[in-house]
């Protein structure tokens, strides 16, 4: 049961656990899209991307209108 006032974020699962923080940001998932939050769970970039790489030197590569292509 979620307590009133409790912040909840669904992390991007990566390497058998939640996403790593890079440049102080980690990726999260909301409604099938990716966004970024800081360690206090404050959203800095809303979830609007189909995919996003971690931040490196203050920038992150992101993708929109991506299509899943099965491998194999």
N, C-alpha and C positions, 0 to 999 in steps of 0.2 A: 504494500500500500504506500503510495506516495504521500509524504507529509506536505502540508501547505507551506509554500515558500521554498521548497526544495528544488534546486536547479538540476535538470536532467538533460544530458546530451547523449546521443547514440554515437560512439566513436566509430571511425572507419577501422575495421579489423584488418590488421597487417601483421604478418609474421607471427601468427598465433596469439595476438594480443591487440590492445588498442594502439592506434597510431602513435608514433613518436612525435615529440615536440621538436620542431626545427625552426630556428629563428623566433622562438617563443610562441609558435602557432602549431596547432594540430588540426587534422581534418575530422569533420563529423558528417553524419548522414541524416538527412531529413527529407521525407517524401521522395526517396530515391535519388536525391541530388547531394552534392558535396559542398561544404562550406568550411570556414576556418574559425577556430576559437582559441583564446589564450588559456593560460593555466587556471585562471579564475572562472573559466567557462563562459566568459564574455564573448559574444559573437562579434567578430571583426568583419568577416565577409559572409553574408548570408548564403545558405545552401541553394545554389542555382546552377551548378556545373555538373555535367555528366561524369567527368573525371577531373582530378586535380593532383598534380605532383606536389610533394612537400616544398616549403619555401627554402630557397637558397639565396643568400645575399639579398634578402628583402623582396624577392620575386618568386612567383610560383607559376608554372605552366598549367593551363587549364584547358578543358575541352568541352564543347557544347555540340549538340546534335550528333552524338556518337552512336554507333551501332555495334551491338555485340556480335562478334563473329566466332562461332564455335571452333575450337582447335582440335584437329584430328578427326 
